[in-house]
Every structure is written in structure tokens, then in C-alpha cells.
């Protein structure tokens, strides 16, 4: 396995040649596309009106955000907390079963390659020696890929849970099997709702929900205006 990893590092094999079966798939909530144009809708007037009322989004709110944000977590045990946040803020969630692999980092680099904006990775791991090393190791992998590609893209990784300051503030107990380890889940057990609050606060520094709502409202307004115009002139359009 080490020889295959070295072959990928040296460029003899592509990073996609190995499928990462160890870790869960990315929970994708961030979607990018170029703004829709009305001319792209090539169907009958009645079908156009119905389609517009349901599917026409002339403005992609994701493109308007200043940052691309992803939440990476050592475990899947708090996915029930993270997934609603990902949906609300349109941020991707990458769960792991332990360490972030080079394959998953390579997938990240491929995702953000054409995104012309800063990227922020919010990392969640246990409070122990292994958990401290995870975000550092992941950051080094990201740095290696960017350096290899000679990319100047602004990518930063920040650990948001669990930190020493949080363990001290909430007086979280150590795991039964280790005096020097505090599990991520301990915060939710002793302070229900606090994990969600901390993650939402971290994400909201980079994602503007007000802007998202504004763009969604603009899309709804455009859909209504175009729908009404089509329905008012349906007979005229049909004759032509």
C-alpha cells in the first residue's frame, strides 16, 4: 500500500485510481452552476410556465457567497447534528472514520479547483493526541497538493471542536478508557444543543444566510414575473 501511495505522490498513478472505502462519502450541499438564462428553456409556453414556477433559478446563491466552506469530522456520530446545518448553509460535510485520507483530500482539491473564492475547512476531532494531529496532518496534505499544483488558492483549515479551551470551559470528563482523551460526543451529552450552536457560529462567519435568502427571493420574484408574462401571452406565443 505504501508503494502505491509513493507512486501517486511521484505522479506515476492518478489520485483517483484508489477508491476510499474506509471513509463515508461526502455529504454534498454546495452546488455551483452558471446563472440560468431564460433562452435555455426550450419547451411549449404552457410547459415553460409550469417549469419556471418549479425549477427556474436565474441566480445561483452559492456563487454569491464570499467563501466555500466544508465541515470535516473525525466521526459520523454527530452527523445528525451536522447534516441540517449543511443543508441550511449549503456547505459540504465530509465524515471520516479516523484520519483524513490523501484520496479524500485529492477529491477536495478537484472540487475546489474551479472555485474562484477562499476555501475554509472547519475540522472536528476528539481532544486527544490523535485528535490534535488529525487537522495538522490534513492541513499538510492540502498544502502538499496545492504546492504540487503550483496553486495560490486561499485554503485554510481550522479546528472548531474539541479544543482545550472548550474542554476546560465545559469541564468535560475524560473518556473511560483514557484519562487524556475527551470524546466529541461528550459535549452533546452534557450540554445538549451546544455542538450545533458552536458549529453554526463557526459556519456563519463565512456564509451569509441573509444573502442566501435575498437571492432565493430574487429567484422567486423572477419566476413569478416570467410565469405571469407567459400565461398572459400564452395564446399569442402559441400562434408563433
N, C-alpha and C positions, 0 to 999 in steps of 0.2 A: 504493500500500500504506500510505503514511504517513497519507493521508486516512482510510482505513478504520480505522487504529489510533486516530486522533483521534476518529472518530465513536464508537468503542467507549468511549473514555475519557469522552466527553461524555454517554454514555448513549443515543445515538441507535441504536446497534446492540448486540445482546447479545454477550457474550464467546464464546458457543458458536457464533456464526454462521460462524466460520472454523475449519476442521479443520486441526490441526497435522500436516502430512505430513512435516515436516522431521525431527522427533524421534520416537524409538521410543515405543510405548505403555507406560503404567505397568505394572510387574510387581506385581500386587496380591496381597498376602499377609494384610493386615489386614481382617478381616470382622466387622462388627457386626450383631447382631440381639438382640431382646429375648429373655430367657430362655424356653426352650420350656416348655410346660405339657403334662402327660400328656393332658389333656382334648382337646388339639388332634389327637390321633391317632385318627381315626375310621375304623377298619377292623376286620376279624374278629379274634378273640382270637389265632388262630394267626399271622395276618399281623402283628398288633401285636407279638407276641413276637419274630418274626424281624426286624421293622423296628427295634424297640428295641435288639436286640443289635448292630445295624449303624449306626443313624443317630440315635438319640435322645441329644441333648446338652443336658441341662437347664440347664447353666450355661455362659455364653459367657466364656471366659477373657480374651478381648480387652477386655471391659467392665471387668474387674477390674484391669487394668494402670493404673498412675498416669499414663502418658504415651502419646500416639500418636506413633510415630516413623516417619520415612521417610528413605531414603538416596537422595540425588540425586547423579548423577555426570556429568561432562562428556563421558565416552566410554562406549562399550559394550565396550571391550576387556577390562575386568575383570568383566564380567557373570558369567563362570563362577565367580568368587570370591564375588561378592555374592549371587547367587541362592540358594545353600544357606543363607547367613546369613539372608536374608529369610524363607525357609521356616521355619528353626529359631525365629526370634524373632517371626514374624508381623508383619514390617514391610514396607511397600511400597518398591519400588525404582523410581526414575524416571531412566532413562538419557537423555542428550541427545547431540545432535551439535553440540556447542558451547554457546552461551548458552541459559539457561532462558528460554523464550518467555512472553509475557504469557498466551497461551492455556493453557499448562501450569500457570501459577500460578493462573489462574482456576479450572481443574479442581481444584487443591489446595483452594482456598477452598471450593468446592462440596462436596468430600469431607469437610472437617472442620467444616462449618457446624453440624451437629447433634452433634458430638462434644464432650461437656462435660468436657474434660480438656486439660492443656497439650500443645502440639504441638512436637516437636523435629525439625528438618530437618538431617541430617548431610550436609555437602556435600563432594564430591571433585572436585578440578580440578588441572591441571598447576601447576607452580611457575614462573610467568612473569607478565608484566604483565597479560596477558589472563586468565590463571587466577586472579590476585589479584582482578580486577574482577568476575568472574562471581558469586561468592557475595554480594558487596556489592550488585551490580545486582539479583540475585534477591531479596535481603532488602528492598530498596527497593520492588520490585514488590509483594511480600507486604504490606508496610507500607501502600502506597497502597490496595490492595484493602480491608484491614481498616479504614483510616480512612474510605474511601468508604462502607463499610457501617456505620460507627459501631460497630464491633465491638471489644470489650475482650478478645477471646480471646488467651490467652498462647501466642504463636507465636515461637519463636526459631530462628535458623539458625546453625550452627557449621561451620566448615571443619575437617575432620578429616584430610585428605590433599590435596596435599602442602604442608606448611608449611616455612618457612625453617629452623626448628629440626630438622625431620626430615631435610631435605637436608644440613644440617651434621652431624648425628649419624651418619647412614649414609654420609656422604661420597659422595653420588650424583653421577655425572658429568652434565654438560650434554648436551643433545641435539646431534647432529652439525651441524644446520643453524643452531644458535643457542647462543652462549656463555651467555646469560642465561635459558635455558629447561631445566627438568628435567621429563621426562615422568612421568606417573603410573606407567606400566608399569615404569619403571626400578627402583623399589623391589622389585618381584616378581622382576625379572631378577637382581638382585644379592643379594637376601635373600628367597628363596622362603618363602612362608608368612607373611611379616611383614605384608603388606597385610591378610590375613584376621585376623591377631591384633589389629591396630590397630582395624579396623572392628568386630570382635566386642567389644573392650574399650569402644569408644565406645557401641555399642548397649546393652551390658549395664548401663550407668549408668542407663538409663531403662526397660529391660524386664527383669522378674524371671522368669527361667526356672523358678525353684523354684515360684513362684506358678502358672505355666502348668502345670507337672507336677501340682501339687496339684489344680487344677481339673479336669484331664483324668482324674486318678484318681477324683475325686468323681463325675464323669460316668460312668466305667466302673462304679463301685460302684452308682450308682442304676440303671444299665441292667441289671446283674446281678440286683439285688433285684426290680425290676419284672418282668423276664423270668421269674424263678423263680416269682413270685407268680402270674403269668398262666398259666404252664404247670401249676402245681399246681391251679389252679382253672379250667382250660380247659373242662372238661365243664359245670361249674356256670354259667360265663359264657355258654357257647354255648346253654344252655337258656333263658337270659333275654334 
